[in-house]
Amino acid sequence: MLDASHAPDSSPLVREADATLTEQLAGRFRDRIRQRAIAPGARLPSVRECARRHGVSPHTVVAAYDQLLALGLVEARKQRGFYVRESTAMRASTGLDADRVPVHPLPVSATSLIRGMFQPPGARPMPGLGTLPADWLDLPLLAGALRKVSSGQQLAASLRYGEPAGEGRLRQALAAKLADFGVSASAHQIITTVGATNALDVVTRTLLRAGDSVLVDEPGWSVEYARLTALGLRVLPVPRGEDGPDLAVMQTLIESQKPSQRPRLYVTVSVLNNPTGASLSLQSAHRVLQLAQTHGLHIVEDDTYAHLAPAHLPRMASLDALERTIYISGFSKILVPNWRVGFIAAPQALVDRFVDTKLLTTLTTPGITEQALAHCLEQGLLRRHTERVMDKLGVARSRTVKLAEAHGCRFAAPPRGLFGWVDVGMDTERLAQVLLDEWLIAPGALFHATHRPTTLMRINFCTSQDQRFWRVLDRARAEL
């Protein structure tokens, strides 16, 4: 009996076949598992290795493995990969026919999209990605900053656990940077984290417990919906418009709950909402703060896209001087995704509680990268890099808008920032399944707290400039 890592390769997958490459690959593994040619408990090849072996993209492998998960044939083990289930009882309980892959496309999940975003070096840029292309990042800047802080006493200091709240030099630099956005915070009010997502996690774990309610923007980022749900929280979506949240709906959601069950947190991307690119107006910001004050609500202002937006746009943390607002940001969208440096600027009364949660979840944060980032901020290197990126992004956005409109798509929101919210005229989840063999897209269903079909998708302006993508999109729409 063979395990998955030594299973023989069959004939090549056929691109012109009636079944997609995803369906062919899932079917091939399905048959081997049912024939016990792959032993129960065996590990499937890694996504990258399977893609290399079968001559397909990693996105195709991710989709195939997701179909095997849905059939109950495999299980995903955290940070270990996919394994053949020891028992097939799960298949019977699901009522799925194991003889065939489902005809209807499976929903694309937040984690499926994230796994697809972990591309090998040199991979083709994909419209569904959430970061800048690697060749837009300034490697000499990063290398120089790391060299600067990787010698003498600074390197020796990195051998020890750092300060509980984070590298003091970075927190000082961040306090100065926040002043550019009108946010007044001392270094003592700042806690560094392992990226902005970790910052969000620290805040919610500190202030909420399983069963509590939390207000979120809709449309918004699916990773945040999934993260909050995994913590056992009740997600209450508030429609997000051009100027901000629908305040009437927000007030109704708050007041319709029993006093003990009313939401205590509102999580929002106030500037350059993902996926629409909309930013909060000054009037809406004031009204949200009034609601928060009236109902004892804390606002988590996720400013992840701060570096890609004009500094003058209103921030609630600036308007209320970090009284009810907790400000969060990071540097993965502008500097380098893998450094994972984020931070929280918080009311002084909450700082020690957030530090305690940070210590219990990540213990510490990486001192070397925090020192390197501090160097980039202090010397103005990040500011100059940001200016260059903004120039490139403006050109990319203009080109992508022309391509999208030339291929019969329209923008559901004015094109701004990194992302475009595009209407393609048909269910984008179905489209995503067809395109997975060649292109990774982010269907609009991902950006709703409750799954629903939609003709919208989010594109990254930087990675959607390839004419080939729009031609393939045209062909797929015609076929469907």
TAURHU-V177116 format. One record per residue. RES is the residue in one letter. NEAR is the number of other C-alpha atoms within 10 Angstrom. Layout:
BEGIN
RES:NEAR / RES:NEAR
END
This chain:
BEGIN
M:10 / L:13 / D:20 / A:21 / S:14 / H:11 / A:16 / P:10 / D:9 / S:8 / S:7 / P:11 / L:17 / V:11 / R:12 / E:8 / A:9 / D:9 / A:14 / T:19 / L:25 / T:27 / E:21 / Q:19 / L:23 / A:22 / G:20 / R:15 / F:22 / R:24 / D:15 / R:16 / I:20 / R:15 / Q:11 / R:14 / A:16 / I:23 / A:20 / P:19 / G:16 / A:18 / R:21 / L:23 / P:19 / S:16 / V:22 / R:17 / E:14 / C:19 / A:17 / R:13 / R:12 / H:16 / G:11 / V:20 / S:24 / P:27 / H:28 / T:28 / V:28 / V:23 / A:27 / A:25 / Y:25 / D:23 / Q:24 / L:21 / L:18 / A:18 / L:23 / G:21 / L:24 / V:28 / E:20 / A:16 / R:10 / K:7 / Q:6 / R:9 / G:13 / F:22 / Y:20 / V:25 / R:20 / E:13 / S:12 / T:16 / A:11 / M:15 / R:16 / A:12 / S:9 / T:11 / G:9 / L:15 / D:11 / A:18 / D:11 / R:13 / V:20 / P:14 / V:7 / H:8 / P:14 / L:14 / P:20 / V:19 / S:19 / A:19 / T:13 / S:15 / L:23 / I:14 / R:15 / G:23 / M:18 / F:14 / Q:17 / P:9 / P:7 / G:8 / A:10 / R:14 / P:20 / M:24 / P:22 / G:24 / L:25 / G:24 / T:18 / L:22 / P:15 / A:14 / D:8 / W:16 / L:18 / D:17 / L:13 / P:9 / L:15 / L:19 / A:11 / G:14 / A:20 / L:19 / R:11 / K:15 / V:21 / S:18 / S:11 / G:9 / Q:9 / Q:14 / L:16 / A:10 / A:14 / S:16 / L:10 / R:9 / Y:13 / G:17 / E:13 / P:17 / A:25 / G:22 / E:21 / G:21 / R:16 / L:26 / R:25 / Q:17 / A:17 / L:22 / A:19 / A:18 / K:17 / L:18 / A:13 / D:11 / F:17 / G:18 / V:22 / S:19 / A:25 / S:16 / A:17 / H:16 / Q:20 / I:27 / I:27 / T:31 / T:29 / V:19 / G:23 / A:23 / T:21 / N:22 / A:26 / L:26 / D:18 / V:23 / V:22 / T:21 / R:17 / T:16 / L:14 / L:17 / R:12 / A:13 / G:13 / D:18 / S:23 / V:23 / L:22 / V:26 / D:28 / E:24 / P:21 / G:25 / W:20 / S:22 / V:17 / E:19 / Y:24 / A:15 / R:16 / L:21 / T:16 / A:11 / L:16 / G:14 / L:18 / R:18 / V:22 / L:20 / P:22 / V:24 / P:18 / R:21 / G:17 / E:15 / D:15 / G:24 / P:22 / D:17 / L:16 / A:10 / V:13 / M:20 / Q:15 / T:10 / L:17 / I:21 / E:14 / S:10 / Q:12 / K:9 / P:10 / S:8 / Q:15 / R:19 / P:24 / R:19 / L:23 / Y:23 / V:19 / T:24 / V:25 / S:28 / V:26 / L:23 / N:29 / N:27 / P:26 / T:27 / G:22 / A:22 / S:22 / L:25 / S:16 / L:15 / Q:11 / S:17 / A:20 / H:16 / R:12 / V:22 / L:21 / Q:13 / L:15 / A:19 / Q:13 / T:9 / H:16 / G:14 / L:22 / H:19 / I:23 / V:25 / E:23 / D:24 / D:20 / T:25 / Y:22 / A:22 / H:21 / L:19 / A:17 / P:12 / A:15 / H:9 / L:17 / P:22 / R:27 / M:27 / A:28 / S:18 / L:17 / D:15 / A:17 / L:20 / E:18 / R:20 / T:25 / I:22 / Y:27 / I:28 / S:25 / G:28 / F:22 / S:20 / K:17 / I:22 / L:27 / V:19 / P:17 / N:10 / W:17 / R:20 / V:26 / G:23 / F:26 / I:29 / A:30 / A:27 / P:18 / Q:15 / A:10 / L:15 / V:17 / D:16 / R:14 / F:23 / V:24 / D:15 / T:17 / K:27 / L:14 / L:11 / T:13 / T:12 / L:13 / T:20 / T:25 / P:18 / G:24 / I:21 / T:21 / E:25 / Q:24 / A:23 / L:25 / A:23 / H:21 / C:23 / L:18 / E:18 / Q:10 / G:12 / L:16 / L:22 / R:15 / R:13 / H:17 / T:17 / E:13 / R:14 / V:19 / M:18 / D:10 / K:13 / L:20 / G:15 / V:12 / A:18 / R:23 / S:14 / R:16 / T:23 / V:20 / K:12 / L:19 / A:20 / E:13 / A:11 / H:15 / G:12 / C:18 / R:17 / F:17 / A:14 / A:16 / P:14 / P:19 / R:21 / G:26 / L:28 / F:26 / G:27 / W:23 / V:25 / D:21 / V:23 / G:13 / M:14 / D:20 / T:24 / E:25 / R:21 / L:22 / A:23 / Q:24 / V:23 / L:21 / L:23 / D:20 / E:18 / W:21 / L:25 / I:26 / A:26 / P:28 / G:26 / A:24 / L:27 / F:26 / H:19 / A:22 / T:13 / H:12 / R:13 / P:16 / T:19 / T:17 / L:25 / M:28 / R:25 / I:25 / N:27 / F:27 / C:26 / T:23 / S:26 / Q:22 / D:16 / Q:13 / R:11 / F:19 / W:19 / R:12 / V:14 / L:19 / D:15 / R:11 / A:15 / R:16 / A:8 / E:9 / L:10
END
